[in-house]
Amino acid sequence: MKRHTFIKWIGLSVLAQNKVFGSSISESLLADLDIATDYNHLLWYKEPGRYWNSQALHIGNGGLGISFLGGIGIEKFAITDKTLWTGGPGQDANYNFGIKPGGKDNLQKIRQLITANEIDKLKEADALVSSKFMGDTSAFGYFSAYGILSINFAHGEDATHYTRKLSLANAIGTVAYEIDGIRYQREYFCSYPHNAAVCRFTASQKGAITATLQWELFQKQSVVTYQNNIYEIKGTVNSNQQKFSLKLHVVHTGGKVYLKGNDLVIDQVDELTIRMASATEYDAVAPLFKGNNPEQRTGETIRKIKSIPYAELKKTHIADHKKLYNRTSFTLKGNRMGEALPTNERWAAYKTKQDDVALKVLYFNLSRYLLIASSRKGFLPANLQGGWNMTESAQWSGNYQSNINLQMNYYSANAVGLDDCMHPYIDWIKSLEKPGQAVAKAYYGTDGWVSHTVGNIWGHAAPGSELIWGMFPMGSAWHCHYLWRHFAYTQDKNYLSHTAYPLLKGATQFWLQNLTPYQGKLIVAPSVSAEHGAFIRDGKLVASGSSFAEDVGNIPCAYQDIQMLTDLFQNTIEAAKILQTDSALVHTIESKLAQLMPFKIGRLGQLQEWEADIDDPECNHRHIAHLYAVWPAKQIGADDNTLTNAVKKTLELRGEARQYKVVPHSDIYTAGNWSLALRMICRIRLHEAAKADKLFNDIINVAGFENLLSYNHVPAGKIKKEDEAYFTTAEGEWYPVWQIDTSLALAGFIAEMLLQTDKNGIIQLLPALPAAWQDGSIKGLKAEGNLTVDLEWQNGKVRNYKIYSPVQKIIQVKINGQVKTIRV
C-alpha cells in the first residue's frame, strides 16, 4: 500500500545536520542496528537479586512467564502460565460468572432508596445492595504459579566479574561471572514463535557445570518425572482439578543427567540447554472453560523445537521481538557516563540528583518491552502482575481489575505502534459479552451486557463481593473505550464492524434500559464512585477519604458514571454513523445523552465527584474516577476554561503525598504507583508539563524499585510468611508490592507528552514537554487516524517532523503554538 508522507523541516541548520531524519522508520533497517550497548535498552546489575518484587527480572511470551534473580550459587526461577488459575467451574460445578440469584428482585427498591437521597435511606440502600446485589466470589479464584525452580550450583558463591542483564532490545536475560578462573554464562528467553522458554548454561572449561534442579511446587497435586530427556511437572491446579503440564527438555554435552527423588542432577556437563513448554486444560470458552490436552500440547511443542539448534531458536526469537520493539525509537540528549551506570546505581543516583534525563527513555523502553512480553495474540491479557508471579496466590488475586488497572495496562499499545498487543485484551472483552448478558438479566432484568469491578479468566462479570469496591457497574463502559480507541488508531473498518461495534452496541443497549431519573435528569443507580464513599459528620455526608469502611457508598449521581456513559454513547454513535447503520438507535442514544446529569463545580472550585457537593478539602483519595472526562476521554481539555480550572482544583485538593493510615480517613494508596500515574496523565492532558514530570519523578523515587518497576501497598498481614523472603522489607505495617499497570502505561503517557490528538482532531506536537527534555527525537509514534509521526525538537521547540498515512487526507497540526492545515 502506498504511503503518503508530509515532511516539514524547520531551520536550515537542522536540515544540514540531520540529513536522514526525514526517512521513514523501517523495521528491517532498525532490526539490523546494534543497540545492545545502548544503556537505555538495558537493565543490568553487578550483583544478584534477592527480592522478587524489587530486583527480579522478567521474561515472557504472553503466556509463559519467568522471573529470575541471577543468584551465583543458587539461581531461582519463578515460573507461571497465565491460565494457571484456581477457581472457576472446576471448583464449583454451579459456577455462573459470579451471579447470585435475586438481584433484579430488589433493584426497584434500591433505586427508590437511592434517589430519595436521605441518609437513612441511603444506608438502607447500601444494606440491601450488600445483602442482595453483590457478586459471589467464592469460586473467583486467583492467578497462581507452578512454583520456584532452584538451580543449585556446586561451584559455590565466590565469584568475580558478575553481571546480570536484561536486554530490552533482544528480550534476553543473561547472567555471567567467574569462579576459579572459569567463566560461567547463562542465557534465558521466552520465544513467542516457538511458544517455549529456552535456558542455556555454558562454561569456559569442560565438565565445569554441576548442579541440581530442585522444585518448590505450589500446586499440591504435582507429579515429577524424568524420562527421554524430559523433566516434567504435571498434575492439577489447586482447588479446581484443571490439568497442567510443564515439560523441560534437557540437552547436555559431556557428563550425565539423572533423577534423584524429584530433583534433577546435572553432573559435570560441558553445557546445558533447557527447552521449556507449558500448557493447561484451560480454553476461553464458557461455561466449562476447558478442552485442551496439556500433555499433548507440551509434547507437540517439545517435538517441534527439540532438534532446532539453539542459535536458530535465539535468532527467530530476537527477530520476532524486534519486529514489535523497533517500531518506535525515542531519544533524549543525556549524560552518557551516567547512563552507563548499573541500573540500580543509576536509579539511586536519579533519586538524589534527578539529572539523568535519559532515564525516562529507559522507562519508555521497559514499558514497551513488558507489554510485548506479557500480551501477545492467542494468550490472555496482562493481569495485575502482567504474567509473572513468585507466590502460590498473586496479590489482589492477580485479577483483571477494571476500575483503572487493566485499562492502564493497555493505554500504551496503540500509541507506540503495538496494535498487535491489543488482541488479548480485545479477545478477553469479547469473552465477557455472554457472561455480561447473563449478569444483565440476573441483576437488572434487561438486555445488553455489563461488567463490574473485577475480572478473572472464568468470565466473572457480576459485582464484587464488597460494596465500596465491588458496586462499580462501569467496567464494560470503560472496556468499550479501548475497543473504540483501537479503531481510532487503526481505522480498521472490518474490525469495527465485526468486533467493536457489536460490543459497543450491546453495552449501550444495556444502559439505555438502566438509566434512572433523578432531579429531572438521568443517572446510574446503584453505583459507588470507584472505591470511594462518604462518612456521616454532623448529620451530613462528607467525602473525607477512604478506610474501606465509609458510612455510605451509593450516593446519587457519581460523575464517573455520567462521564463514562457520555464516552460510550458518543463512541457508539460515531461507530454507527461510520458503518451507516442503526439510525433509529442513534436517535435514541442522542436523546438519552442529552438527558444525562451535567457537570457541576463545587464550593471549593472543584469538579464534583457526585451531584451533591460533599467533597472534603482534606480528602486525598487515590481514585479520581470523576476525572475520566479528562483521561481517557476528551470531554474536558486543556483550554476549556472554567471546567479546566475545576479539574486543576480537584487535582490540587486530592494531592499526591503518601499518608500512612494513622487516622481513619487518610489514604496511603494516593502515593502508590497507579494513583500517581493517574494524576500524571491528567496533568499531561492539561498540558502541565512540569507537574506531570514531577509526578513521573515521584513514580521513580517514591513508588519505584531498582528493577524500575513500581508498587502499591499491601498490609503486612496479607503477605504469607513463606512469601516474605521474596518481598522487600515492609515499610511499617505495609509491604510495597509490584503492580504492572503503571509500568505498562508509562510509554503511552510519554507518548502524550510528545503528541496528542485533541477532541477537535488537531494533532498537537510537544503539548506537555518537560523543561528537562530540551533536545530529543521520536520515530514511529502513532496518532489517531492511522497516522505515523517522526518528530525532532531542539531547545524545547519542534525543529522537524514527518507525518505519513496509508491514504491521502487533510489534517491539522499544532506546531510551536501555530495550527497548520496540511495534506498527507
N, C-alpha and C positions, 0 to 999 in steps of 0.2 A: 504493500500500500504506500502510495506517495505521501511524503511528509511535507507539510507547508510550514515554512520557517520564517520568523521575523527576527532579525539581528539588529541591535542598536548599540553603537559604540559612542561613548560619551568621553571626549577628551583625546586628542591626538597622541599625547604622551603614553596614555594607557594602551592605545592601539599598537604603538610601536613596541611596547614592552611585552605585550600579550598576544602575539600573532596567532596562536592556535586556540585561544579561548572560545571563539565562536563555533568551533567544530562540534558536531553533535556527540553526545556521550554514547560510546559504543561498548556494548557488553564484551565483545570479542577483544577489543583493544584493552579494556580495563582488566580482563582476565589474564592478560599477558604481563601486566605490571607487577613488579616485585615490591610489595608493600609490607613484607614480613618484618622489616626493620623499622617501620614507622610505628612509634610507640603509641600513637593514637588508634592503632588497630590491635593492641596487645595488652593483656593483663599478665604481669609477671612478678615473681617474688623470689627472694633469696632464702626463704625458709618454708618448711611445710606448714600446712594449715592444721588447726585443731578443731575449730568450730564450724559446723555446717552452715549456720545462718550468716556468719560474717566473713568466713575465709574460704569456704569450698568454692570450687569452680565447676561449671556445669556444661555438659554436652547433651545433645538430644537430636532426634529426627522427627519430632512432632508426636511420636507415640511412645518410644522408649526414652527414658531419661536417666542419666547417670551423673552423680556428683562425685568428685574426687578431692581428697585432701592432700595427696602427694607426700605421705609420710615416707621416711627413709627406710626404717626397719619394718614398718607396717603401713602399707597402702590400704586405704579404706574407700570402697565404692558403695554409695547408696544407690540402689538400682530399683527402678519402678517402671510401670506401664500405666498410661493414662486410664486404661479400662480396669485397673486393679482397684475396684471399689467394693466396699461392703454394702449391705442393704439391698433394696430392690425386691422384685418378686421372688428371688431365691431365698430371701429371708422371711417374707410374708406372702403367702400364696394369694392373699386378698389385696395385695398392694394395688393402689389405684391413684397414683400420681399425687399422693398426699391428701386426697379428698376425705373429709369427714362428712358423712351424710347429715342433712338437715339444715345446712347453711341458708338456703334460699327461703326456708320457712320463717326465718327470723329477720330477713332483710328489710321488709317494710317497717317493722317496729324499730329496728336500728336506725334507719334513715329518719323516722319521725323524731326519735330522741335527739339525734344529732342536729337536725335543723331547728329544733326548739331552742337550741343554744342557751340552755340554762345549766349551770354547773352540776346540779344533782342529776339532771337528765343525761348530761354528757358522761358522767361517771356510770350511770346505768347502761348507757350505750356501750361503754368500754367493757363493762362486766358481761354484757350479752355477747359482744364480739369475742371476748376472751373464752367464753364457755361454749359458744355455738358456731363461731365463724372462723376459727383458726384452723390451720392445717395439721395433719397427722405426720409427724416427723420420726415416728418410731422405727420406720424402715428407710429413712432418708439415706443412711449410710455415710461413708466418708472415704476420701482418697487415701489409699494405703501404699504399701511398697512390698517388694519381695523381701527386703532386709538389707543387711550390710555384709558385703563380701570383703573380708580382710585377706590381704596377701602378705604373709609373714615371711620376710626375707631372712636368710641365715647370716647375711653379711654384717649385721649389727647396724648401729646408728652413727658411727663416727665418720662422717662424710665431709668432703670439701667441694668447692665449686658447685654448690647446689643451686638449681633453678627450677621453678615451677611456673608453667606458662599456659595461657590460653590464647591462641591466635584467633582473633575475631574474623580476620580476613579469610582464613582457611578452615575455621571451625575444627581445630585440632588442639588437644591438650597434650602437654609434654612435661616430663619430669626427668631431670638429668643431674648426676653427681658423680664424685669419685670416692672410692674406698680402696686403700692399699694399692694405689696406682692403677686400679681398674675403673674404666669409665662405664657407668650404667646409664641406659636411656630407656624411657618408656614413652609410648605414643598412643593416644586414645582419640577415637572419633566415632560418631554415630552417623551412619550413612542412610539418607532418605532413599536413594535409588535402590539400594540393596536391602532396606528395612532391617538393618542389623548394626550392632556396635562392634568395633574392632579395637583390640588392645594388643600392642606389640612390646615385648621386653627384649632388650639386647644388652650385650656386654662386650668390652674390648678384649676379653680373654675367654677362650673356650672353656666350657664347663663351669662358668662362674655363677650361674643363676641357680640357686637352690631356695625354694620357698614352699610354703604350704598355703593353699587356698582354703579358707575356713568361713563358714556362713554363720551369721546371726540371723536366723529366719524369723520373720514376723508372722507368716501365715502358718497357723498351728498344724494344719493337715498337710505339711510339706514332706515329700519323699525325695531323697537324694540318691542318684545313681551315677555310675560311670562305666560306659561301655562303648566300644568302637570310637574312641577318642572324644566322646560327648559326655560332658559333665552336666547333668540335668537336674533341675529342681522342678517337680511337678506336684500338683495337689489341688486343693480347693481354697477359695478365699474365705477368710474368717466371716462367719455368720450367714453366708448365702450359698455356699457349696458351688460357686462358679468355678469351673475348672481353669487351670492355667498351666503353662509350660514355659520354662526358661531354659534354653539349651546353650551351652558353651562348648563350641567345637575347639578342641585344644590340639595344636600342632607344635611340635618341637623338633629341634635338631640336636643330636647328642643327648647323653644322659637318659633318664627314664621318667615316666609319669605313672602314678598309680594311686588308687583309692585306699585311704586308711580311715576306717569308720565312715564318717561323712565328709572328711577332709580330702582334698586332692593334693598329693605330694609331688612337687617338682624337684627332681634330684639331679643336680649338676648338668643342666642343659646349656647349650650354647645360646640359643634364642628361643623365644616362646611367643606364639601368636594365638590369640583367642578371638573367635568369631561368635558373636552372641545374638540369639534370636529370641523374641518374646511374643507370646500370644495368650489370650484368654478366650473363654466362650462368648464374651460379650458381642452382641450385634445391636446396633442402634435402631431396632425396630420393636415398637410396643406390640403386645403387652409383656412378652416374655423377656425381651432384650437378650436373647441368647440364640445360638445357632452355629457358631463357628467351632471347629475342631482344633483346639490349640496344639495338640501333639502333632497333628498333620501339618498345620501351618508352619510351626517352627521347624519341623523335619524338612519340609519343602524349601524353606529359606536356607537352611544349612546345606542341603544338597546342591542348591544353585550357586552358593558362594564358596564352598569349601575348597574348590580347585582353582578359584580365581587368585592369582598372585597378589600378595599384599600391596605391592606398588600400584597395581591396577585398581584395586579397591580404593586406595587412597586417592589416586588421580581422579577417578569417577566422582568420588565424594566431594573433592575440592571444586571440581568443575560445576557440579550441581549447586553447591553453596554459593560460589562466586556469581553464578547466573542471577541470583537474587541480591546478594550483598553488594555487588558492584553497580547496581542500578543508580545509586546515589553516592556522591562524593562531597564531603564537607571539609573545609579547611579554615583555620583561623591563624593569623600570624602570632606565633607564640615564642616561648623560650625553649629552644631545642635541648639545652642541657637539663632544664627542669623536667621536660617531658621524658627524658631517658632514665629518670629515677625508677627504681622498683615501684610498682603500683601502690603498695601500702605506704611507702615513704612519700610518694608524690601526693597521695591523698592526705596524709598527715601534714605535709608542708602547705597544702592548699588551705587546710583548716586554720593555719596560723597566718599565712600571708595573702592568700587569695590572689596571687599574681600569675598563676599558670592558666592563662585564658584558654589554651587548647585542651585543658582537661575536659571542658564541655564537649569538645569534639569526640573524645574518648567515650563520654557518656552517650552521645548520639549514636556512635557505632556499636556500643554494647547493647543499646536499646534495640537496634535493628537485628543484631546477632541473636538476641534472646527470642525475638519474635519468630525468626526463621527456625530456630532450634525447637520452639515449643508449639508451632502452629503450621502444619503442612496438610495439604489436601489428602483426604482419606482418613484423617485422625480426628480425635476430639479437640475442641478448642483449648486454649491455655486457661488453666484454672487459677485460683488464688496464689498457688505456688508455681504456676507455669506448667510444669510437668515433672517436677523434682520433689523428692521427699525423703528425709532420713529417719522418719519415725513411722511406727505402725499406723498411727492416726494423724493425719495432717492437721495443723492448726486451722480453726474455723471450718473444719471438715474438708478443707481444700475445695470448697464449693464454688459454684458459679454465681457469686454474689452479684445481684442485678440491680442494686440501687446506687452503684458508682463503679465498683471494682472491675467487673467483667467488661463494662463499656470502656473503661480507661485502658484495659488491656489492648483493645483493638483500635485506639484512636490514631495510632501512627501509620497503620498499614497502607491505606490509600495515599496518604500524603508523601510517603517516601518510596513509592513505586512497588510496594509489596502487596499488590492486589491479590496475588496467589494465596497469601497467608490469611486472607479473609474467609476463605472457603470453609474451614472448620466451624467458625462462628456462624456463618450463614446457614450451614447444614444443621447445626445444633438448634438454631431458631426454628428452622423448618420442622425439626423433630418435636418441637414444643407445641405445634399447632393442634394436633389431635388431643394431647393431654389438656391443652388450654381450652379447647372446646368442651371437654368433659367438665373442667372446673367452672366454666361459664354457665353450664346447665345446672350443676350441683349447687353452686353458691349464689348465682344471680338469676337463674331461670331464664337465660336469654341466649341468643345466637352469638356467633363470633368466637373469638378466642382471647384469653387473658392469662397473664402470668404475674407472679408477685416477686418477693424479695430474693429468695434463694433458689438455686437450681442444682441439679445433680445429673448423673448420666442415665437416670431412670425416669425422666420426664416429669419431675416434680414441678407443678405449676400452681399449686394451691398456696394460700397464705402460709407464712411461717408459723412456728408454734407459740410465739410470744407477741403480744400486742404491739409494743413500741417499735420493734424492728420488723415484725412479720406482717403487719397490716399495711403493706405498700403495694397497691394494685397497678403500679405504673411500669412494672418490669417489661411487659410486652410493648408498651408505647415507646420505651427507651430503646429496646432492641430494634424496633422498626426504624428509628432514626438511622441506625447503621445500615439497614437494608437500603434506605434511600441514599445515604451518603456514598455507598459503593456504586450506585448508579450515577450519582452526580459526578464522580471522578472518572468512571469508565465509559459512561454514555452507551452502555450495552443494553439495547432495547429488548433483545431476546431474554436477557436476564430479568429486566424489568417486567416484561410481560408474563413470564412463566414462573418466576420465583418471588420477586419483591412485591409486585402489585397484589397478588392474591393474599399475601400475608398482611400487607398494609390494609387492604380492604377488610379482611376478617377482623383485625384489631379495631378498625374504625367502626365496623358494624356493631361490635360489642359495645363500644362506648356510646353510640347513638341511642342504644336501648338502655343505657345505665346512667345517664346524667340525671342529677337530682335538682329540682327547683329550690332556690334559696334567695330570698330578698329580690325577687324579680329577675334573677339571673340563673345560670346553670353551674353546678359544682359537682364534685365527686364525693360520695359518702357510701360506705365508710372508707376512711383513708387517714393514715398517720403520716405527717411530713417526715421524710426519711430519718428514722430512729430518734425523732425529737417530739416531745410533748411539752406540757406545761405543768407548773406547780400552782397550788392554790395559796395565795397570800392575801390576807385581809379580805377574804371573800371574793377575790378576783383571780383570774388566770394570769400567770406571769411565766413567760418562757425564759427561764434564767439559766439554763444549762442542761446537763444530762447526767443522770446516775443510773439510767435504765430503770428508774423507779418513779417516773413522773406521775403526777396525780391524774392527769387527763391526756389521752392520746388522740382521740377522734375530735379534733377541733374543726369546726366548719370551715371549708374552703382553704385547704392547703394549696398555696400558689404553685407548688411543684406540679400539681395535677393540671392546673389551668395552662401552664406553660408547655407541659409535655403533650397535652391534648391539642393545643394550638399547633404545635410542631407536627404531630401525627396527622391532623386534619389537613393542614396545608400541604404536606408532602403527598398525601393520598389524592388530594385534588389535582396537584400538579402531575402526578403519575397518570391519573385517569385522562387528563387532557392530552398528554403526550401520546398515550395509546388510543386516544379518540374513542373512549368507551364510558359507559355508566354515567351519562349526563344527568339522569334523574337523581342518582346517588350524590353526584357532585352538588346539585342544588340543595339537597337535604343537608349535606355536610356544611355548606356555606351558611345555611340558616342557623344551624346549631353553633357554629363557630362564632357567629355574631352575638350569640347569647351568653357566651362564657363570661364569668366574672372578670371585670377589668382590673388591671394592676392598681395597687394603692400604695401611697407613700405615707409613712407613719410620722408620729410626733417627733421622732428623733432624726427625721430626714432620711430614714432607711426605706428600702423596698421591703414591704411587709411580707412575712412568711405565711401569714394567714389573713383572712378578711378582717378579723379583729386585730387591733393594734396592741398586741401583747408582748412584743419583743422587748427584752430587758437589756439595758446598756451593758450589763455585766456578763451577758451570755457569750461564751466562747465556743459554742457547739461546733463539732468537727464537720458536720454536714452543712452545706449551703444549697440544698436542693432547689430553693426558690430563686437561685441564680441560673437555673437551667436556661432561662431566656438569654443569658449572656453566652454560656457554653453548656452544651454543644450547639444549642440553637443560635439563631442570629436575630432574635426579636428585639434585643437591646444592643446597640453598637456603641462605639467609642464617641460618637458625636450626636447622641440622642438627648443631649442637654439635661433636662430635669430627671429623666429616668436614669441616665448615665450617672449623674451625681448621687442619686439614691442608691445605686449599686455600689459606688465607691464608699458611701457611708456605711452600708451593710458590711463591706469587707473590713473597714476600719473598726467597726464595733466588734465583729466576730474575732478579730485578732489572729495572731499566728504563734504566739508564745506557748510553750508547754507549761501546763499547770497540773501537778500531781494532785490526786484526789484527797487533799487534806480537808476540803469542805465538800459537802454532798453534791454541789451542782457544777463544780469545775470539771473540765474535760481534758484529760491527758492526751487524748487522741487528736486534739487540734494540731499538735506538732508531729503527728505521725506522717508517714510518707505521702499517702494519697491525699490527706487533708491539705498538706502544704502544696501538693501538686495541683489540687483543685483551685486553690487560691491563686497559684501561679498562672494557670491558663486563663482565669478570669482577668487578671492584670494584663496578660498578653492581649486578650480581646479588647481591652480598654486602651491599648497602646501605651501602657505604663511600663516602659522597658526597665527602668531602674528598680521598681518594686518587684517586677517579675524575676529579674536576675537575682535580687536579694533572696527571694523565695527559693530559687534554684540553689543558691548557696546554702540555704537552710536545709534543703533536702540532703545535700552533701555533708554538711557539718553537724546538723542536729539529728537527722534521721538516717544517716548513712553508715555503711560498713566499708571496711578496707577492700572488699571484693567489688566495691562500687554498687552493690545492691542497697536497698533501703528497707526500712522496717516500720511496723506498727507495734503496739504493746500488747502483751498477754499477761494477765495476772499470774504471779509465780505459782499459785496453787493449781493452775491448769496445765503446767508442764509436768509430765510424768517424771518420776525420779530417775528412771532408766534412760530418759532422754536428755537430762540436764547436762551431761558431759559434752553434748554436741551444740549447746547454745551458749552464746556469750554471756558472761556473768550478769545476773539480774541487776537492774537499776532500782534499788529499794525493793518494793514488792512487785516489780514489773520486769518481765523479760522482753527484750527487743527481738521481735521475730520477723523474719523476711516475708514480705508480700511482693509479688512481682508487678502489680499494676502500675506503679509509678515508673519502674524501670522500663516497662514496655511503652508507656505514654510519652516519655521524655523526647524521643525522636520526633514525634508529631508536634509536641509543644515547641521544640526548637524550630521545626519547620514553619510554625505560625509566627515565630518571631521574625522570620525572614520573608514570609509570603502569606497573605490572607486573601481570600475571596469574600468580600463583604456581602451584606444582604441585598445590595443593588447589583451584584455581579461584577463589581470592579475588582481587578486584581491589584492588590497593594504590595509593593516591594519594600522590604525593610520597615514594616509597620511598627515593630517593637524591638529594634536593635539595641542591645545593651551598649553603654558607652565604652566598655572594655573591648568590645568586638569591632574595633575600628577598621581593620582590614581583613578581608576574607573572601571566600567564594563557596558556592554550592552548585553542583550539577545534578541533573536528573530529578529535581524537585517537581512534584506534581501539583497541578491546580485543578479545580473543578472545571468540567468541560472537556476532560481528556486532553489537557494541555501539559506540556513538559517545559520546565523553566530552568535555564542556566543563568547564574547571576554572580556578578563580582562587584565588590564595593571597596572603596578606599576612603579613609578619613570619615567613615560613617555615611558615605554617600554612594549611591549606585553609580558605577563607572561604565559598566557594560552589561548587557543582558541579552538573552535569546529566548524566544518562546516558539515552540513548534507544536503543530497539530496534525492529526491524520486527515483532517478535512479543512477546507478553507472556511474561515469565519472572521467576523469583525469583533474585536474585543476592546475593552477599556482597561488601561493600566495606569496606576498612580505611581509615578516615579519622582522621588525627591520633591514631593509636595504638589506635583502637577499631574492632572489626569489627561491622558492622551488616548486617542482612538486609533487603533492600528488593525491592519489586516494580517492574519497569519494563515 
